Amino acid sequence: MVSRRSWGREESDAHNTMTDPIMPEIDRARALLNDIGWDNVKIETVTGGSVNRTFHLTRGKESWYLRIGPTDAEASDAPTWFTSHGLRHEQRAIAHWANHQRYFPETVHTDFTRSQIGSDWVIQKAIPGLPWNALRARLNSTQTASLWRQLGTLAAELHAYIGPEFGPMEPGHGFSRWSELIRWDVTGLLTDARRYNLPLEPFTYLCNLVDLRVHELDEITKPRLIHSDLGMRHVLVEFGTDGEPMITGLIDLEFARFADAYSESIFVAKALESQHDPMFDHFLEAYGAVRPDRSGRMRSLIYQLIALAWWVTDAMRRQRKTEANEMLDKMRSRIDEDKHIW
């Protein structure tokens, strides 16, 4: 829903104020809210995110989140995978997951016109609960296993949604073959490596690997809708009246896209862990995961290298060179390990 006044000279002056780079973020947020009549809410900055600017809004017992996306200029200065349209992608993903909307934040206001500021922004109702990773210390093994089973069941249901082509939640950006989208991904990462003056060898190896494994990639023919950043920090959990934890919602869907279900970040992250997590077996069982064959293992390797390359470029975007080098070392190690296998 877009709710906005027509703009005259007075409103144009307000727009100039809201786009002033010196203006404190919380004042810019308050100006946006005042313009739509939300002038009696408490605003608190939410820290920790690296893509959107997020603010917690409260009025009495009511609670929302104001999320302001990146500008086009910020996106152009970032890696190729970064987008200023993430909040739009999220809205489309939620609309596709029509039968599961109870798990996603209800959006009460959107503005994608960029008339007030040079960014998309939304206001969403807060979902009850806290991020799973914030509650880990309070959970016993039985409760943890239960949450993994809940998440496995939910992920399988979400991945059952099939789209017409592979790609992001944006019209005109799809691919008919899975290998084409993956090639687009890795070519962009190689471009990013050049941009950030990173060693090119791991990125070139990844591009060559994708070219060599087109057949294995194109065994995936159904574009399934995935979250793409599914992890404990994006899973909200609340304790029921019986004291048992239950998943209440999923957040941060800006990178949702139609893809191979096993390229979902949670599969990839677990594959990259140095030690097997027995709790994840509960997820796999509830999900109905199949044991990967040789082609599946090769695809998994490609997804792992893409994830590591993504983390490298993201660290460079945030000017964390030490972290980028650590991820580069992991990328090289993963390549070396599999050179001996394949």
C-alpha positions in Angstrom: 0.0 0.0 0.0 1.4 3.4 -0.9 0.1 6.3 1.0 1.6 9.7 0.1 0.5 13.3 -0.4 0.9 15.2 -3.6 4.1 17.2 -3.5 4.3 20.9 -3.9 7.1 23.3 -3.1 6.8 22.7 0.7 7.0 19.0 0.3 9.9 19.3 -2.1 11.9 21.2 0.5 11.2 18.4 2.9 12.5 15.9 0.3 15.7 17.9 0.1 16.1 17.8 3.9 15.5 14.0 4.0 18.1 13.3 1.4 20.7 15.5 3.1 23.7 13.1 3.8 24.5 15.0 7.0 21.1 14.5 8.4 21.1 11.8 11.2 19.4 8.6 10.1 16.9 8.6 12.9 15.8 12.2 12.0 15.4 11.1 8.4 13.2 8.2 9.6 11.1 10.5 11.7 10.6 12.8 8.7 9.4 9.9 6.6 6.9 8.9 9.3 5.7 12.4 9.9 4.9 12.7 6.3 2.5 9.8 6.4 0.9 10.8 9.7 2.9 8.5 12.0 3.9 11.4 14.3 3.3 9.7 17.6 5.7 6.7 17.6 8.9 5.9 19.4 11.8 5.3 17.1 14.9 3.2 17.9 17.7 2.4 15.6 18.3 -1.4 15.0 21.9 -2.3 14.6 23.6 -5.3 13.1 22.2 -5.2 9.5 24.5 -4.4 6.6 22.0 -3.9 3.8 19.0 -2.0 5.0 18.6 0.8 7.6 16.2 -0.6 10.1 14.2 1.2 12.9 12.0 -0.3 15.6 8.7 1.6 16.0 6.5 1.3 19.0 3.3 3.0 20.1 1.8 1.5 23.3 1.7 -2.3 22.8 1.9 -2.0 19.0 5.3 -2.7 17.3 6.6 -2.3 13.7 9.8 -2.1 11.8 10.7 0.7 9.3 13.2 -0.6 6.8 14.9 1.7 4.3 16.7 0.0 1.4 20.0 1.1 -0.2 20.1 3.8 -2.8 21.0 3.2 -6.4 24.3 4.9 -5.8 25.1 2.6 -2.9 24.3 -0.4 -5.0 26.5 0.8 -7.9 29.4 1.0 -5.4 28.8 -2.5 -4.1 29.4 -6.0 -5.6 27.3 -7.1 -8.6 25.0 -9.3 -6.4 24.0 -6.3 -4.3 20.7 -4.6 -5.2 18.7 -1.5 -4.3 15.5 -3.4 -5.1 15.7 -6.0 -2.3 12.6 -4.8 -0.5 10.6 -5.1 -3.7 11.9 -8.7 -4.2 10.8 -9.5 -0.6 7.3 -8.3 -1.3 7.1 -10.5 -4.4 8.4 -13.5 -2.6 5.9 -13.1 0.2 3.1 -12.8 -2.4 4.3 -16.0 -4.0 4.3 -17.8 -0.7 0.6 -17.1 -0.4 -0.3 -20.1 1.8 2.5 -19.3 4.3 2.1 -15.6 4.8 1.6 -16.1 8.5 5.3 -16.7 8.7 6.3 -13.4 7.1 6.0 -9.8 8.3 2.8 -8.1 7.4 3.6 -5.0 5.4 1.4 -2.0 6.3 3.1 0.7 4.2 5.4 0.7 1.1 6.9 3.4 -0.9 8.9 2.4 -3.9 8.4 5.7 -5.8 11.6 7.3 -4.3 9.8 10.6 -4.2 10.7 11.3 -0.6 14.2 9.7 -0.4 16.3 7.9 -2.9 15.5 4.5 -1.5 12.6 2.0 -1.3 11.1 1.8 2.2 8.5 -0.3 4.0 6.8 -0.5 7.4 6.1 -4.0 8.6 4.4 -5.3 11.7 6.8 -7.0 14.2 6.5 -10.8 14.3 6.3 -12.2 17.8 9.5 -13.9 19.0 13.3 -13.5 19.0 15.9 -14.7 16.5 16.7 -18.4 17.1 20.4 -17.7 17.6 19.6 -15.3 20.4 17.8 -18.1 22.3 20.2 -20.9 21.8 21.5 -20.9 25.3 18.0 -21.3 26.7 17.2 -24.4 24.6 17.9 -28.0 25.7 18.7 -30.7 23.1 15.1 -31.8 22.8 13.9 -28.3 22.1 16.7 -27.7 19.6 15.9 -30.9 17.7 12.2 -29.8 17.6 13.1 -26.5 16.1 15.3 -28.1 13.5 12.4 -30.4 12.6 10.0 -27.5 12.4 12.4 -25.6 10.1 12.9 -28.7 7.9 9.2 -29.1 7.4 8.7 -25.4 6.7 11.6 -25.2 4.3 10.3 -28.2 2.3 6.9 -26.5 2.1 8.4 -23.2 0.9 10.6 -24.9 -1.7 7.5 -26.6 -3.1 6.6 -23.3 -4.8 7.9 -23.5 -8.4 8.4 -20.6 -10.8 8.5 -20.2 -14.6 12.3 -19.6 -14.7 15.4 -19.3 -12.6 16.4 -16.0 -11.1 15.6 -13.2 -8.8 12.2 -11.9 -7.9 12.3 -9.2 -10.6 10.6 -9.4 -14.0 13.0 -9.6 -17.0 15.9 -11.0 -15.0 15.2 -14.8 -15.4 17.0 -17.6 -17.0 15.5 -20.7 -18.7 18.4 -23.0 -17.5 19.9 -23.3 -14.0 23.5 -23.3 -15.4 22.8 -19.9 -17.0 21.9 -18.3 -13.7 24.9 -19.9 -12.0 27.2 -18.6 -14.8 25.8 -15.1 -14.3 26.5 -15.4 -10.5 30.1 -16.5 -10.9 30.9 -14.1 -13.7 29.7 -11.2 -11.5 31.9 -12.5 -8.6 34.9 -12.5 -10.9 34.1 -8.9 -11.9 33.9 -8.0 -8.2 37.3 -9.7 -7.6 38.8 -7.5 -10.2 37.1 -4.4 -8.8 38.4 -5.0 -5.3 41.9 -6.1 -6.5 41.5 -9.6 -5.1 43.5 -12.6 -6.3 41.7 -13.8 -9.4 42.7 -17.5 -9.3 39.9 -18.8 -7.0 37.3 -16.9 -8.9 38.6 -18.0 -12.3 38.7 -21.6 -11.1 35.0 -21.2 -10.1 34.0 -19.9 -13.5 35.9 -22.7 -15.2 34.3 -25.3 -12.9 30.8 -24.0 -13.8 31.6 -24.2 -17.5 32.8 -27.8 -17.1 29.8 -28.8 -15.1 26.9 -27.4 -17.1 25.4 -30.9 -17.5 25.3 -31.5 -13.7 23.8 -28.1 -13.1 21.1 -28.5 -15.8 19.9 -31.7 -14.2 18.0 -29.1 -12.0 14.9 -28.3 -14.1 12.4 -26.9 -11.5 13.0 -23.3 -10.3 12.1 -23.5 -6.7 11.6 -20.4 -4.6 14.2 -20.2 -1.8 14.9 -17.7 0.9 18.7 -17.5 0.0 19.7 -16.3 3.4 18.0 -18.9 5.6 19.8 -19.2 9.0 19.2 -19.0 12.7 19.4 -15.2 12.8 16.5 -14.9 10.3 14.3 -17.5 12.1 12.1 -16.1 14.8 11.1 -18.3 17.7 8.6 -17.9 20.6 7.9 -20.1 23.6 4.3 -21.4 23.7 2.1 -21.6 26.8 3.5 -25.1 27.3 7.0 -23.7 27.4 8.1 -25.3 24.2 9.7 -23.3 21.3 7.9 -22.8 18.0 8.9 -21.0 14.9 6.8 -17.9 14.4 8.4 -16.3 11.4 11.1 -15.7 8.8 12.6 -12.4 8.0 15.0 -10.7 5.5 13.9 -12.1 2.2 15.6 -9.5 0.0 17.6 -12.2 -1.9 14.8 -14.7 -2.4 14.9 -16.2 -5.9 13.9 -19.2 -8.0 16.8 -21.8 -7.8 17.9 -25.3 -6.9 16.4 -26.0 -3.5 19.7 -27.4 -2.4 21.4 -24.1 -3.1 19.4 -22.7 -0.1 21.9 -21.1 2.2 21.3 -23.4 5.1 22.4 -26.5 3.1 25.4 -24.7 1.9 26.5 -23.3 5.3 26.2 -26.7 6.9 28.2 -28.3 4.1 31.0 -25.8 4.8 31.2 -26.6 8.5 34.3 -28.5 9.5 32.4 -30.8 11.8 29.0 -32.6 11.3 26.2 -31.2 13.4 24.0 -34.1 14.5 21.1 -31.7 15.2 21.0 -30.9 11.5 20.0 -34.5 10.8 16.6 -33.6 12.3 16.2 -30.9 9.7 17.3 -33.2 6.8 14.8 -35.9 7.9 11.9 -33.4 8.2 12.8 -31.8 4.9 12.9 -35.1 3.2 16.4 -34.5 1.8 17.8 -37.0 -0.6 21.3 -38.4 -0.3 23.4 -36.5 -2.9 24.8 -38.5 -5.8 28.0 -37.6 -7.7 26.2 -34.8 -9.6 24.6 -33.5 -6.4 28.0 -33.4 -4.6 29.5 -31.4 -7.6 26.6 -28.9 -7.5 27.1 -28.6 -3.7 30.8 -27.8 -4.2 29.9 -25.1 -6.7 27.4 -23.6 -4.3 29.9 -23.7 -1.4 32.5 -21.8 -3.5 29.9 -19.3 -4.6 29.0 -18.7 -0.9 32.6 -18.2 0.1 33.2 -15.9 -2.9 30.1 -14.0 -1.9 31.4 -13.6 1.7 34.8 -12.4 0.4 33.2 -9.6 -1.7 30.8 -8.7 1.1 33.7 -8.3 3.5 35.4 -6.0 0.9 32.2 -4.0 0.6 32.2 -3.4 4.3 36.0 -2.7 4.3 36.9 -5.8 6.3 40.0 -6.9 4.5 41.1 -9.4 7.2 37.8 -11.2 7.1 38.0 -11.2 3.3 41.4 -12.8 3.4 40.2 -15.5 5.8 37.3 -16.3 3.5 39.7 -16.4 0.5 41.9 -19.0 2.4 38.8 -21.1 3.0 37.9 -20.8 -0.7 41.4 -22.0 -1.7 41.3 -24.8 0.8 37.9 -26.0 -0.5 39.3 -26.0 -4.0 42.4 -27.9 -3.0 40.4 -30.5 -1.2 38.2 -31.2 -4.1 40.9 -31.2 -6.7 42.1 -34.5 -5.1 38.6 -35.9 -5.2 37.4 -35.1 -8.7 
